[in-house]
Amino acid sequence: MKHNDWKDRLNIVYSTNPDFQYETDHTGKVETLPKEKQALRISLDKRNRGGKKVTLITGFTGNDEDLQDLGKLLKGKCGVGGSAKDGEIIIQGDFRNKICEILLKDGYQKAKII
């Protein structure tokens, strides 16, 4: 019996193209770039945070597991809280210089403060 994948093909009515391929939501796992190829940007952000400052690390390319590990490392070294999700790491407080030093020592050669 053929696998009925009609739920994966929602929003498609009809196609006359014989080479048409249905687009499904199945995406492969994102590979994490090596540390030396990661272009991380470190910035200070205080918008929509009630006047409190946070250090924002963006530009991470990879899976969520590696992002969480890097966020945990940075939070532990700075001794503060924060979060890591949606390709961003948020560290509570202004730790731009310290985070840049930590990242450079850890092998992230393209980390820079904006």
C-alpha positions as CSV (number, residue, x, y, z in Angstrom):
1,M,0.0,0.0,0.0
2,K,1.3,3.4,-1.0
3,H,2.0,6.0,1.8
4,N,-0.7,8.6,1.6
5,D,1.1,11.9,2.2
6,W,-1.9,14.2,1.6
7,K,-1.3,16.0,4.9
8,D,2.2,17.0,3.7
9,R,0.7,18.5,0.5
10,L,-1.8,20.9,2.0
11,N,-2.4,24.2,0.2
12,I,-1.7,22.7,-3.3
13,V,-4.8,22.4,-5.5
14,Y,-3.5,21.3,-8.9
15,S,-0.4,21.4,-11.0
16,T,0.0,20.7,-14.8
17,N,3.8,20.7,-14.6
18,P,5.0,17.1,-14.9
19,D,8.2,17.9,-13.0
20,F,6.4,19.5,-10.1
21,Q,7.6,18.5,-6.7
22,Y,5.5,19.1,-3.6
23,E,7.0,21.3,-1.0
24,T,6.8,19.8,2.4
25,D,7.8,21.1,5.8
26,H,10.4,18.4,6.3
27,T,13.7,20.3,6.7
28,G,17.0,18.6,7.3
29,K,19.1,19.3,10.3
30,V,21.2,22.4,10.1
31,E,24.9,21.8,10.3
32,T,26.9,23.9,12.6
33,L,29.7,25.8,10.9
34,P,33.2,25.4,12.5
35,K,34.1,28.0,15.1
36,E,36.6,29.8,12.9
37,K,34.0,30.3,10.2
38,Q,31.2,31.7,12.5
39,A,30.7,35.4,12.1
40,L,29.3,36.4,15.5
41,R,28.3,40.0,16.2
42,I,28.2,41.3,19.8
43,S,26.0,44.3,20.5
44,L,24.3,46.0,23.4
45,D,20.5,46.1,23.3
46,K,18.1,47.9,25.7
47,R,14.9,48.1,23.5
48,N,11.7,46.7,24.9
49,R,13.4,45.6,28.1
50,G,12.3,48.1,30.6
51,G,15.5,50.1,30.4
52,K,17.7,47.1,31.3
53,K,20.7,46.3,29.2
54,V,21.5,43.0,27.6
55,T,24.4,41.8,25.5
56,L,23.1,40.3,22.3
57,I,25.1,37.8,20.3
58,T,23.8,37.2,16.7
59,G,25.0,35.6,13.5
60,F,25.3,32.0,14.8
61,T,24.8,29.4,12.1
62,G,24.0,25.9,13.3
63,N,21.6,23.8,15.2
64,D,19.9,24.7,18.4
65,E,21.9,22.3,20.5
66,D,25.2,24.0,19.7
67,L,23.6,27.4,20.3
68,Q,22.4,26.3,23.7
69,D,25.9,25.0,24.6
70,L,27.5,28.3,23.5
71,G,24.9,30.2,25.5
72,K,25.5,28.1,28.6
73,L,29.3,28.6,28.3
74,L,28.9,32.4,28.0
75,K,26.4,32.6,30.9
76,G,28.7,30.5,33.1
77,K,31.8,32.6,32.3
78,C,30.0,35.9,32.9
79,G,28.1,34.6,36.0
80,V,24.7,36.0,34.8
81,G,21.5,34.7,33.3
82,G,20.3,34.8,29.8
83,S,18.8,32.7,27.0
84,A,19.7,31.2,23.7
85,K,17.0,30.8,21.0
86,D,16.2,31.7,17.4
87,G,19.9,32.0,16.5
88,E,20.5,34.6,19.2
89,I,22.1,34.5,22.6
90,I,21.0,37.1,25.2
91,I,23.2,37.7,28.2
92,Q,21.9,40.0,31.0
93,G,24.0,43.1,31.5
94,D,26.8,44.8,29.5
95,F,29.5,42.2,28.9
96,R,30.5,43.0,25.4
97,N,34.3,43.1,25.9
98,K,34.3,40.1,28.2
99,I,32.2,38.0,25.8
100,C,34.4,39.0,22.8
101,E,37.5,37.9,24.7
102,I,35.9,34.6,25.7
103,L,34.8,33.9,22.1
104,L,38.2,34.8,20.7
105,K,40.0,32.5,23.2
106,D,37.5,29.7,22.4
107,G,38.3,29.8,18.7
108,Y,35.6,32.1,17.2
109,Q,38.0,34.3,15.2
110,K,35.4,36.4,13.5
111,A,33.6,37.6,16.6
112,K,33.4,41.4,16.8
113,I,31.7,44.1,18.8
114,I,29.2,46.3,16.9
